[in-house]
């Protein structure tokens, strides 16, 4: 029997394939297996715990990574920071908003345009000069802009958005 003579069989196969791909997308954000270091909430479509997306170290490592060698106002000389691209995180959680509130462990928070993560190679640095960032070194996550690549970013507004000790991001 030919598939062309059995439209029901062809249609059934296409429907099964479509449902299979939809089902796999719904399970794209798995639950963390290690300690949670970042919680993303707000206007997002992909979650793994209630209406939030929780990430452990390995989950963040699995996102698209970037190294940024740059000077910062908080360090002497240039350092090489490495971590997931901000836009990769936004894509992973299906961010739909315009503003992010980024909260730090020390209760500092900053409002950051979502556009910053989409238009610039901003990273959530997890290491500096090949050393994992600890809380005492501005970790576990530090918002790093590519200041040396884009000198126009080195201004007071952007500096206040460079949150260290990041613990949560709310998309508004």
C-alpha positions, 0 to 999 in steps of 0.5 A: 500500500502506498502512502499516497493511496492512504491519506489517513496514514500520511496525516496520522504520521504527520500529526504524531510527528508534530505532537512529538515535537511539541511535547519535547519543547514543553519539557525543554527546561528540566529541573535543576539537580544541584543547588539553585543559583539563579531564579528567573520569574515574571513574564516568561513562558518556560518554567520548571518550578511553579511559574519560575525557572530555577537554574543550577550551575550545570544548567547555566553552563549548558547555555551558550557561553562567551568569554569577555576580556575587559576592564571594569570599574571594580578590578585592576587591569583587564580580566577574562570573564566567562559565562552564559550570554544573557540573550541565551538565558532570555531565549531559554526562559521565553522572556516576553518583557521589556525590563528586568529587575536583577536582584543581588544577594546583598539586596541591591537591585537594578532595572535593566532593559531586556534590550541590553541582553539582546543587543550586546554580548552581556554575560552572566559571568560565572568565572574570572580568569578561570576561577569560579566566582564565589560570593566574596569575588562578586559571584556566583553570577556577575552581569558583565558588559563588554566594556572594552569592545563597546566603550560607549557602554562604560557610563554611569547608567550601565555601570549601575546595571552590572549587578554582582552576586546575582540571585534572581531576575524578574522579567517585567 
